[in-house]
């Protein structure tokens, strides 16, 4: 880059990327702050500049010192740190890349036997919906707790090998590091935990050193002035490096645990009724996993089913108008989105209850399109990490596939995609192949987009390790296994019902007997008369229906109820039952039930001439009903 003799160019590295600023050598440091403020389009001056990456040697914003006097030279790198948080710009690069993904056209994906999933990008959850768990310095509570733990695996004294007394310690009984390969192999743990990975980076004599986690970049660096922008020019300074895929040795989530089998059975009931596939969003919490050193477990309490169109072989997600309300309700219940689940099931013998095995080592575990959707969702729900320059690294968002196993039984498999896959999806470099679901394809560079070469290593017919170009690319290089399980002793965030028919209907199931409406609410409450009121209301899908109800202002009155349900406080729940909003709802239910009984005997009911002459308007939803209807056709409330 050319420059005049009186000006210099500085590189400013921030959590949202690196940009160049130009300033005169005689310019004041105060002017440097103003130029940086304008270059990054900040709302305020809530940031500081440093000469060192670790936040030392601050460049003070003063009017009595020039850039030259401060010791800054042409080409120097300075570091921007936010005073209030990890990101200070109005539109960080991460968000813009996610927006580019969200604006792409809808696509569909199919499995080995045609079963699979499709989605509309614009219908996926918005970034920033990170749930209700308390955070400290932006990070999840479970991460903060794990930072405080040493993580070493304690061992007892070996009676055969140890020659010291009970207070001594030797190589045979000394604690093991949490990433010890022999121990993990013995315990059949395929990947060590993310926090074990962080400990390993700072192990040995360098324990406590600064760790910098950086996401893979597949895009051309902007702002290079040595040549015209792509496709007219590119240089080694702005060109992204070629990528060699490696199998990820760690994972952010070490296990996904459904609190009880009823959660999954309720979800699978749709497939058993219709034979169509289904997608659900997992709501739960993150907690410390006791069986994996420094591990994290996702505990699932409920499955929300977004609007979708499905067949035996495909699923298409639709725009969810109530997405914000779902997240708001979950937050008040102490839950958050922790992953997604989908079915790929084909019945083989209905009488025996067996299903076909569609996935396995001989076919595929996840299709390329499913990996792309998983990467998209993981980018939408990134993991907060203090060791990353932009405040995020990887994701705890998990993928669960319900399919048939080698014994032809319904089986769950959990996965996550690697950080490399997340970067390829984020930068729109990875696409599915047409005929082979187990293969992805790296885009070729075009006038609109430069795509770096992506390689992977495999063994040839002679056992030699060779490097291949990722066109096509086996998606197994992008996958990380996450075991899915249910506990030996069931857990219940929400009340258990003995019969699935006693549950309140699940949302967005447009089939007979599964529709959420006022009649379903009346029927559910009638079946639950013998239960305590806390147990009656302890149902995620019931609460969501009440929270979204239009005829009564339930949403504004439910905060106390939701908090009491979260803490299992029966006293407060029973007090809420006596509030006016619930008593009004009970009166409407009672009137509706009485009217239904009257309509069953309408052969002897006297109808006045005025009723016959004209239609009537519902006082609750304003729908104009036919004159012979005793209840509203839309909201099912009495005339």
VMD Tcl script that draws the C-alpha trace (Angstrom):
set ca {
  {0.00 0.00 0.00}
  {1.33 3.45 -0.86}
  {1.31 6.19 1.73}
  {2.33 9.80 1.97}
  {5.40 10.76 3.99}
  {3.27 12.46 6.64}
  {0.75 9.66 7.27}
  {0.88 6.07 8.48}
  {-1.48 3.09 8.28}
  {-2.27 1.07 11.40}
  {-4.04 -2.28 11.66}
  {-6.72 -2.42 14.36}
  {-7.69 -5.92 15.53}
  {-11.08 -6.16 17.28}
  {-13.47 -8.97 18.27}
  {-15.30 -8.24 15.00}
  {-12.29 -8.45 12.68}
  {-9.27 -6.43 11.61}
  {-9.47 -3.11 9.78}
  {-6.94 -0.52 8.66}
  {-6.96 3.12 9.65}
  {-4.86 5.96 8.25}
  {-3.67 8.88 10.36}
  {-0.99 11.58 10.17}
  {2.19 10.98 12.15}
  {1.54 14.28 13.91}
  {-2.06 13.31 14.63}
  {-3.15 13.27 18.25}
  {-4.12 10.05 20.00}
  {-7.57 11.55 20.53}
  {-7.90 11.79 16.74}
  {-6.89 8.11 16.45}
  {-9.80 7.14 18.70}
  {-12.18 9.22 16.57}
  {-10.95 7.57 13.35}
  {-11.35 4.07 14.86}
  {-14.82 5.00 16.12}
  {-15.84 6.05 12.60}
  {-14.16 3.09 10.84}
  {-15.94 0.48 13.00}
  {-19.26 2.40 13.05}
  {-19.51 2.25 16.84}
  {-22.39 3.84 18.73}
  {-20.12 5.22 21.46}
  {-16.51 5.40 22.65}
  {-16.89 2.47 25.04}
  {-13.61 0.84 23.96}
  {-9.85 1.11 24.53}
  {-6.76 0.59 22.32}
  {-3.68 -1.39 23.36}
  {-0.25 -2.12 21.90}
  {-0.27 -5.70 23.21}
  {-2.87 -8.37 22.51}
  {-3.19 -9.30 26.19}
  {-4.52 -5.83 27.05}
  {-1.29 -4.21 28.28}
  {0.37 -0.95 27.19}
  {-2.82 1.00 26.74}
  {-2.87 3.83 24.21}
  {-4.54 6.59 26.18}
  {-6.99 8.92 24.44}
  {-5.30 12.23 25.19}
  {-4.72 15.46 23.27}
  {-1.16 16.10 24.51}
  {0.54 13.20 22.69}
  {0.89 12.44 19.01}
  {0.87 9.08 17.26}
  {4.61 9.35 16.54}
  {5.43 10.23 20.16}
  {3.47 7.16 21.30}
  {5.87 4.98 19.28}
  {3.40 3.81 16.64}
  {4.88 3.15 13.18}
  {3.47 2.38 9.76}
  {2.05 -1.16 9.63}
  {1.83 -1.66 13.42}
  {-0.96 -3.80 14.84}
  {-2.96 -2.37 17.72}
  {-5.70 -4.16 19.64}
  {-9.21 -2.96 20.42}
  {-10.91 -4.19 23.57}
  {-14.51 -3.48 24.56}
  {-15.01 -2.04 28.02}
  {-18.57 -3.41 28.36}
  {-18.54 -6.70 26.45}
  {-16.96 -8.86 23.78}
  {-18.36 -6.95 20.82}
  {-18.92 -3.22 20.34}
  {-19.97 -2.88 16.73}
  {-23.55 -2.61 15.64}
  {-23.25 -5.40 13.05}
  {-20.45 -7.87 13.79}
  {-19.10 -10.06 11.00}
  {-20.50 -13.20 12.63}
  {-24.03 -11.81 12.46}
  {-23.63 -10.72 8.87}
  {-22.41 -14.15 7.84}
  {-25.38 -15.71 9.59}
  {-27.67 -13.31 7.79}
  {-26.22 -14.43 4.47}
  {-27.00 -18.02 5.37}
  {-30.52 -17.17 6.55}
  {-31.31 -15.42 3.28}
  {-30.52 -18.38 1.05}
  {-33.28 -20.30 -0.65}
  {-34.99 -23.23 0.97}
  {-33.67 -26.73 0.35}
  {-34.63 -30.27 1.17}
  {-32.68 -33.37 2.04}
  {-33.36 -37.05 1.73}
  {-32.05 -40.14 3.42}
  {-30.92 -43.50 2.08}
  {-34.46 -44.72 1.56}
  {-35.88 -41.33 0.71}
  {-36.68 -40.30 4.29}
  {-35.14 -37.03 5.37}
  {-35.63 -33.43 6.29}
  {-36.11 -30.11 4.51}
  {-36.17 -26.56 5.82}
  {-36.66 -22.95 4.90}
  {-33.66 -20.92 5.99}
  {-35.77 -17.90 6.90}
  {-37.82 -20.07 9.25}
  {-34.89 -21.14 11.40}
  {-34.46 -19.68 14.90}
  {-32.94 -16.25 15.20}
  {-29.49 -15.88 16.68}
  {-29.28 -14.57 20.16}
  {-32.02 -16.78 21.65}
  {-29.67 -18.30 24.21}
  {-32.16 -19.38 26.89}
  {-32.63 -18.64 30.54}
  {-29.67 -20.13 32.36}
  {-27.75 -17.59 34.36}
  {-24.51 -16.40 32.80}
  {-21.43 -14.78 34.28}
  {-19.31 -12.50 32.05}
  {-21.41 -13.69 29.12}
  {-20.67 -17.38 29.61}
  {-23.01 -20.14 30.73}
  {-23.05 -21.04 34.40}
  {-21.89 -24.59 33.64}
  {-18.77 -23.21 31.91}
  {-17.98 -20.88 34.79}
  {-18.29 -23.78 37.25}
  {-16.00 -26.00 35.16}
  {-13.33 -23.30 34.93}
  {-12.99 -23.57 38.72}
  {-12.42 -27.33 38.66}
  {-9.02 -28.96 38.29}
  {-10.48 -31.89 36.40}
  {-7.80 -34.40 37.34}
  {-8.95 -38.01 37.66}
  {-8.24 -39.33 41.15}
  {-6.99 -42.91 41.53}
  {-6.85 -45.15 44.59}
  {-3.68 -46.82 45.88}
  {-2.85 -49.96 43.89}
  {-2.19 -52.76 46.38}
  {-0.04 -54.69 43.88}
  {2.13 -51.92 42.44}
  {2.27 -49.18 45.08}
  {5.11 -49.63 47.63}
  {4.41 -46.55 49.77}
  {2.14 -45.92 52.74}
  {-1.42 -44.64 52.53}
  {-0.28 -40.99 52.60}
  {2.18 -41.39 49.72}
  {1.74 -41.18 45.98}
  {3.54 -42.71 43.01}
  {3.22 -43.07 39.26}
  {0.71 -45.90 39.70}
  {-1.80 -43.92 41.79}
  {-1.14 -40.27 40.97}
  {-4.08 -38.35 39.46}
  {-4.52 -38.50 35.68}
  {-5.10 -35.52 33.44}
  {-8.69 -35.22 32.14}
  {-7.52 -35.86 28.56}
  {-5.60 -39.06 29.39}
  {-6.08 -41.32 26.34}
  {-5.74 -44.64 28.18}
  {-8.39 -43.68 30.74}
  {-10.81 -42.37 28.10}
  {-10.37 -45.53 26.02}
  {-10.95 -47.69 29.09}
  {-14.17 -45.79 29.86}
  {-15.21 -45.93 26.16}
  {-15.22 -42.13 25.85}
  {-14.60 -41.34 22.17}
  {-13.90 -37.59 22.48}
  {-12.60 -35.66 25.46}
  {-14.58 -32.69 26.70}
  {-14.10 -29.10 25.55}
  {-12.89 -27.98 28.97}
  {-10.38 -30.85 29.00}
  {-9.20 -29.51 25.64}
  {-8.75 -26.06 27.19}
  {-6.80 -27.58 30.09}
  {-4.60 -29.46 27.63}
  {-3.75 -26.23 25.80}
  {-2.46 -24.77 29.07}
  {-0.87 -27.94 30.50}
  {2.65 -28.64 31.74}
  {5.18 -25.86 32.22}
  {3.00 -23.45 30.27}
  {-0.03 -23.91 32.54}
  {-1.91 -20.64 32.76}
  {-0.60 -19.22 29.48}
  {-2.89 -17.18 27.24}
  {-5.07 -19.32 24.94}
  {-6.41 -17.86 21.71}
  {-9.17 -19.81 19.95}
  {-9.89 -18.57 16.44}
  {-12.59 -19.68 14.01}
  {-11.60 -20.89 10.58}
  {-11.93 -18.17 7.92}
  {-12.97 -19.14 4.38}
  {-13.53 -15.63 3.02}
  {-11.25 -13.12 1.33}
  {-10.06 -10.45 3.75}
  {-11.59 -7.13 2.82}
  {-9.78 -3.81 2.52}
  {-6.72 -4.89 0.51}
  {-5.59 -1.92 -1.62}
  {-2.85 -3.66 -3.62}
  {-5.25 -4.84 -6.32}
  {-8.88 -4.57 -7.50}
  {-11.41 -6.63 -5.51}
  {-12.26 -10.22 -6.45}
  {-12.71 -11.49 -9.16}
  {-10.36 -8.97 -10.77}
  {-7.57 -9.55 -8.28}
  {-6.34 -11.44 -5.23}
  {-3.06 -11.68 -3.33}
  {-1.47 -13.82 -0.63}
  {-2.34 -11.25 2.06}
  {-6.11 -11.38 1.52}
  {-6.48 -14.91 0.14}
  {-7.73 -17.50 2.67}
  {-5.42 -20.46 3.15}
  {-6.20 -23.94 1.89}
  {-7.92 -26.12 4.52}
  {-7.08 -29.66 5.56}
  {-9.93 -31.30 7.47}
  {-9.05 -33.10 10.69}
  {-11.30 -35.22 12.86}
  {-12.18 -33.13 15.91}
  {-10.84 -34.75 19.07}
  {-13.00 -32.80 21.54}
  {-16.70 -31.99 21.80}
  {-18.67 -29.22 23.51}
  {-21.44 -31.59 24.67}
  {-20.58 -35.05 25.98}
  {-24.09 -36.46 26.37}
  {-27.72 -35.61 25.64}
  {-30.07 -37.07 28.23}
  {-33.85 -37.12 27.89}
  {-35.35 -36.91 31.37}
  {-37.72 -39.83 30.70}
  {-38.87 -42.03 27.84}
  {-42.28 -40.31 27.80}
  {-40.74 -37.21 26.18}
  {-39.56 -39.19 23.17}
  {-42.68 -41.38 23.02}
  {-44.87 -38.29 22.89}
  {-42.76 -36.98 20.00}
  {-42.85 -40.32 18.14}
  {-46.62 -40.56 18.54}
  {-47.03 -38.35 15.47}
  {-45.04 -40.79 13.30}
  {-46.93 -43.77 14.73}
  {-50.24 -42.06 13.94}
  {-49.48 -40.77 10.43}
  {-46.34 -42.51 9.21}
  {-44.89 -39.06 8.42}
  {-41.50 -37.78 9.60}
  {-41.21 -35.03 12.24}
  {-38.82 -32.34 13.49}
  {-38.70 -31.02 17.05}
  {-36.68 -28.48 19.03}
  {-35.13 -29.74 22.28}
  {-35.65 -27.53 25.33}
  {-33.65 -28.21 28.48}
  {-30.59 -27.15 30.46}
  {-26.83 -27.65 30.38}
  {-25.26 -29.26 33.44}
  {-22.00 -30.89 34.51}
  {-21.72 -34.49 33.30}
  {-20.55 -36.68 36.21}
  {-19.21 -39.53 34.01}
  {-16.86 -37.52 31.76}
  {-13.93 -35.47 33.14}
  {-14.92 -31.78 32.88}
  {-17.85 -32.84 30.70}
  {-21.15 -31.10 29.95}
  {-24.50 -32.81 29.54}
  {-27.66 -31.47 27.89}
  {-30.73 -32.53 29.89}
  {-33.90 -32.37 27.75}
  {-37.20 -31.59 29.48}
  {-39.53 -30.98 26.50}
  {-39.70 -31.16 22.70}
  {-41.35 -28.26 20.87}
  {-42.65 -29.02 17.37}
  {-42.46 -25.97 15.06}
  {-44.80 -25.47 12.07}
  {-43.87 -27.96 9.33}
  {-45.15 -29.92 6.38}
  {-44.14 -33.57 6.28}
  {-44.56 -36.74 4.27}
  {-43.20 -40.24 4.65}
  {-39.97 -39.16 2.94}
  {-39.44 -35.47 3.71}
  {-40.04 -32.55 6.06}
  {-40.26 -28.85 5.29}
  {-40.06 -26.30 8.09}
  {-42.36 -23.27 7.86}
  {-42.03 -19.79 9.32}
  {-42.81 -19.79 13.05}
  {-44.81 -16.72 14.02}
  {-44.68 -17.63 17.72}
  {-40.95 -18.33 17.94}
  {-40.24 -15.40 20.26}
  {-43.11 -16.38 22.57}
  {-41.82 -19.98 22.75}
  {-38.36 -18.79 23.81}
  {-39.87 -16.31 26.26}
  {-42.00 -19.01 27.89}
  {-39.05 -21.41 28.08}
  {-36.89 -18.73 29.66}
  {-39.42 -18.17 32.42}
  {-39.44 -21.93 33.06}
  {-35.64 -22.01 33.29}
  {-35.19 -23.77 29.93}
  {-33.41 -22.98 26.68}
  {-32.94 -24.45 23.20}
  {-30.25 -27.12 23.46}
  {-30.67 -28.96 20.15}
  {-33.01 -30.40 17.54}
  {-34.39 -33.87 16.82}
  {-35.81 -35.48 13.69}
  {-37.13 -38.88 12.66}
  {-36.04 -41.11 9.79}
  {-38.26 -44.13 10.32}
  {-39.89 -46.63 7.99}
  {-42.01 -49.42 9.45}
  {-41.03 -52.96 8.47}
  {-43.46 -55.12 10.48}
  {-46.23 -53.19 12.19}
  {-47.37 -56.20 14.22}
  {-43.87 -56.86 15.59}
  {-43.10 -53.15 15.97}
  {-39.90 -53.34 13.89}
  {-38.48 -50.62 11.63}
  {-36.03 -50.66 8.76}
  {-32.36 -49.89 9.33}
  {-31.68 -46.95 7.02}
  {-28.46 -45.65 8.55}
  {-25.22 -47.25 9.60}
  {-21.56 -47.69 8.82}
  {-22.38 -49.16 5.39}
  {-24.63 -46.27 4.35}
  {-24.39 -43.03 6.31}
  {-25.00 -41.61 9.77}
  {-26.08 -38.12 8.71}
  {-26.63 -36.87 5.18}
  {-24.70 -33.91 3.85}
  {-27.81 -31.71 3.96}
  {-28.46 -32.68 7.58}
  {-24.86 -31.73 8.39}
  {-25.38 -28.37 6.70}
  {-28.56 -27.73 8.71}
  {-26.80 -28.81 11.92}
  {-23.93 -26.42 11.12}
  {-26.40 -23.63 10.38}
  {-28.16 -24.12 13.72}
  {-24.86 -24.35 15.60}
  {-23.84 -21.03 14.05}
  {-27.19 -19.62 15.16}
  {-26.58 -20.75 18.74}
  {-22.83 -20.29 19.30}
  {-20.98 -21.10 22.50}
  {-19.78 -18.17 24.60}
  {-16.04 -18.55 25.30}
  {-13.68 -16.11 26.98}
  {-10.69 -17.55 25.12}
  {-11.97 -16.44 21.71}
  {-11.25 -12.98 20.31}
  {-14.85 -12.45 19.22}
  {-16.35 -14.00 22.38}
  {-17.72 -17.15 20.69}
  {-16.24 -20.51 19.78}
  {-18.04 -23.67 18.67}
  {-21.54 -24.54 19.86}
  {-23.36 -26.72 22.38}
  {-26.35 -27.15 20.05}
  {-26.86 -30.87 19.35}
  {-28.51 -33.00 16.67}
  {-30.50 -36.15 17.49}
  {-31.68 -38.59 14.81}
  {-34.36 -41.19 15.61}
  {-33.97 -44.14 13.25}
  {-33.78 -47.93 13.15}
  {-30.75 -49.80 14.52}
  {-29.22 -53.14 13.48}
  {-31.84 -54.95 15.62}
  {-34.60 -53.11 13.73}
  {-35.69 -51.24 16.84}
  {-36.30 -47.50 17.19}
  {-33.01 -45.97 18.27}
  {-31.60 -42.48 18.96}
  {-28.20 -41.24 17.81}
  {-26.72 -37.89 18.81}
  {-24.25 -35.80 16.82}
  {-22.61 -32.42 16.51}
  {-20.63 -31.06 13.58}
  {-17.06 -29.87 13.99}
  {-15.91 -26.25 14.19}
  {-14.46 -26.67 10.68}
  {-17.88 -27.70 9.36}
  {-19.48 -24.71 11.10}
  {-17.04 -22.40 9.28}
  {-17.67 -24.05 5.90}
  {-21.43 -23.67 6.39}
  {-21.15 -20.13 7.72}
  {-19.13 -19.00 4.68}
  {-21.40 -20.90 2.25}
  {-18.67 -23.25 1.00}
  {-20.35 -26.63 1.59}
  {-23.27 -27.96 -0.46}
  {-24.92 -31.40 -0.70}
  {-24.49 -33.80 -3.61}
  {-27.45 -34.90 -5.71}
  {-27.24 -38.68 -5.67}
  {-25.05 -39.62 -2.68}
  {-26.44 -38.47 0.69}
  {-23.20 -39.38 2.53}
  {-21.12 -37.00 0.38}
  {-20.86 -33.24 0.51}
  {-19.22 -30.99 -2.06}
  {-17.00 -27.94 -1.71}
  {-18.12 -25.15 -4.01}
  {-15.85 -24.07 -6.82}
  {-14.76 -20.44 -6.96}
  {-16.87 -18.13 -9.09}
  {-17.03 -14.45 -9.91}
  {-19.26 -13.91 -6.88}
  {-17.29 -15.95 -4.34}
  {-13.75 -17.22 -3.88}
  {-13.67 -20.63 -2.19}
  {-10.38 -22.03 -0.81}
  {-9.36 -25.60 -1.55}
  {-10.48 -28.07 1.13}
  {-8.61 -31.36 1.52}
  {-9.04 -34.49 3.60}
  {-6.78 -37.48 4.18}
  {-7.65 -41.12 3.66}
  {-5.87 -44.43 3.06}
  {-5.65 -45.82 -0.44}
  {-5.85 -49.49 -1.51}
  {-2.22 -50.00 -0.45}
  {-2.64 -48.54 3.04}
  {-0.87 -45.29 2.23}
  {-2.28 -42.02 3.56}
  {-3.13 -39.76 0.64}
  {-4.62 -36.29 0.43}
  {-7.85 -35.79 -1.52}
  {-9.66 -32.66 -2.68}
  {-13.09 -32.26 -1.06}
  {-15.04 -32.55 -4.31}
  {-16.80 -34.73 -3.19}
  {-16.24 -34.87 0.57}
  {-17.27 -37.69 2.99}
  {-19.24 -35.95 5.75}
  {-17.90 -38.36 8.38}
  {-14.89 -36.03 8.65}
  {-17.25 -33.33 9.91}
  {-19.12 -35.35 12.57}
  {-18.63 -35.67 16.32}
  {-20.56 -38.41 18.14}
  {-22.69 -37.37 21.13}
  {-24.30 -40.30 23.03}
  {-28.06 -40.00 23.58}
  {-29.63 -41.70 26.61}
  {-32.34 -41.77 29.24}
  {-31.54 -42.15 32.98}
  {-32.10 -45.36 34.94}
  {-34.26 -43.36 37.37}
  {-36.61 -41.10 35.36}
  {-36.62 -37.36 36.00}
  {-39.61 -35.08 35.54}
  {-39.49 -31.33 35.05}
  {-43.12 -31.64 33.93}
  {-45.78 -33.96 35.33}
  {-45.88 -37.54 34.03}
  {-49.08 -39.08 32.70}
  {-49.59 -42.84 32.63}
  {-51.45 -42.78 29.31}
  {-50.32 -40.69 26.35}
  {-53.99 -39.93 25.59}
  {-54.20 -37.99 28.86}
  {-51.61 -35.43 27.73}
  {-52.59 -32.08 26.27}
  {-52.18 -32.11 22.45}
  {-48.84 -31.04 21.01}
  {-48.74 -27.82 18.99}
  {-48.80 -27.67 15.16}
  {-50.17 -31.19 14.65}
  {-52.94 -30.68 12.13}
  {-54.57 -34.11 12.41}
  {-57.75 -35.26 14.13}
  {-57.36 -35.73 17.87}
  {-54.12 -33.73 18.03}
  {-55.33 -30.15 17.46}
  {-54.92 -27.56 20.18}
  {-58.20 -25.67 20.59}
  {-60.68 -24.67 23.28}
  {-62.44 -28.05 23.11}
  {-59.12 -29.84 23.69}
  {-58.47 -27.60 26.70}
  {-61.90 -28.39 28.16}
  {-61.38 -32.11 27.61}
  {-57.90 -32.04 29.17}
  {-59.07 -30.21 32.30}
  {-62.02 -32.58 32.63}
  {-59.68 -35.59 32.57}
  {-57.38 -33.94 35.14}
  {-59.94 -33.19 37.86}
  {-58.41 -35.78 40.21}
  {-54.93 -34.20 40.02}
  {-53.42 -31.42 42.06}
  {-53.53 -28.08 40.20}
  {-49.72 -27.90 39.99}
  {-49.66 -31.28 38.23}
  {-52.45 -30.20 35.91}
  {-50.55 -27.10 34.79}
  {-47.16 -28.84 34.63}
  {-47.19 -29.45 30.88}
  {-45.00 -27.47 28.45}
  {-47.46 -27.72 25.55}
  {-50.45 -26.68 27.70}
  {-48.55 -23.67 29.04}
  {-47.55 -22.68 25.51}
  {-51.20 -22.83 24.36}
  {-52.32 -20.65 27.28}
  {-49.38 -18.27 26.74}
  {-50.41 -17.71 23.10}
  {-54.17 -17.56 23.77}
  {-55.81 -14.56 22.10}
  {-59.24 -14.58 23.71}
  {-57.91 -13.89 27.23}
  {-54.87 -11.86 28.37}
  {-53.21 -14.96 29.85}
  {-49.67 -14.05 28.78}
  {-49.43 -10.97 31.01}
  {-50.81 -12.88 34.00}
  {-48.67 -16.05 33.81}
  {-45.27 -14.90 35.12}
  {-46.14 -15.79 38.73}
  {-47.50 -19.18 37.66}
  {-44.42 -20.02 35.56}
  {-42.03 -19.11 38.35}
  {-44.03 -21.23 40.81}
  {-44.01 -24.18 38.38}
  {-40.26 -23.81 37.96}
  {-39.73 -23.98 41.74}
  {-42.55 -26.53 42.34}
  {-44.28 -24.17 44.78}
  {-47.78 -25.60 45.20}
  {-48.93 -22.81 47.51}
  {-48.32 -20.06 44.95}
  {-49.79 -22.17 42.13}
  {-53.00 -22.69 44.11}
  {-53.15 -18.97 44.91}
  {-52.83 -18.18 41.19}
  {-55.77 -20.50 40.51}
  {-58.02 -18.04 42.35}
  {-57.04 -15.10 40.16}
  {-59.70 -13.53 37.97}
  {-58.14 -14.58 34.66}
  {-58.28 -18.30 35.52}
  {-61.77 -18.07 37.04}
  {-62.97 -16.38 33.84}
  {-61.46 -19.18 31.78}
  {-63.20 -21.78 33.95}
  {-66.53 -19.99 33.45}
  {-66.04 -20.03 29.69}
  {-65.23 -23.75 29.80}
  {-68.30 -24.41 31.92}
  {-70.54 -22.43 29.58}
  {-69.04 -24.19 26.57}
  {-69.63 -27.62 28.11}
  {-73.25 -26.73 28.99}
  {-73.84 -25.47 25.47}
  {-72.40 -28.67 23.97}
  {-74.88 -30.72 26.01}
  {-77.71 -28.52 24.80}
  {-76.64 -28.87 21.18}
  {-76.74 -32.66 21.50}
  {-80.49 -32.38 22.25}
  {-81.28 -29.78 19.62}
  {-84.05 -31.94 18.18}
  {-86.32 -30.82 21.03}
  {-84.84 -27.36 21.50}
  {-87.07 -24.38 20.62}
  {-85.39 -21.88 18.26}
  {-86.91 -18.40 18.12}
  {-87.72 -16.68 14.85}
  {-85.17 -13.94 15.48}
  {-82.39 -16.53 15.79}
  {-83.34 -18.10 12.49}
  {-83.46 -14.84 10.59}
  {-79.83 -13.73 10.93}
  {-76.27 -14.87 11.61}
  {-74.46 -13.89 14.82}
  {-71.06 -12.42 15.67}
  {-68.85 -14.02 18.31}
  {-68.11 -11.64 21.20}
  {-64.68 -13.19 21.74}
  {-63.07 -13.48 18.30}
  {-65.58 -11.39 16.22}
  {-66.12 -14.22 13.72}
  {-69.52 -14.14 11.98}
  {-71.13 -17.53 12.49}
  {-74.01 -19.25 10.76}
  {-77.35 -18.76 12.57}
  {-77.83 -22.45 13.44}
  {-74.46 -22.83 15.24}
  {-74.69 -22.70 19.06}
  {-70.90 -22.24 19.45}
  {-68.33 -20.22 17.53}
  {-66.83 -22.11 14.61}
  {-63.39 -20.57 15.23}
  {-62.85 -20.37 19.01}
  {-65.54 -22.89 20.02}
  {-66.91 -20.54 22.69}
  {-70.67 -20.34 23.36}
  {-72.96 -17.91 21.65}
}
mol new
graphics top color blue
foreach p $ca { graphics top sphere $p radius 0.5 }
foreach p [lrange $ca 0 end-1] q [lrange $ca 1 end] { graphics top cylinder $p $q radius 0.2 }
display resetview
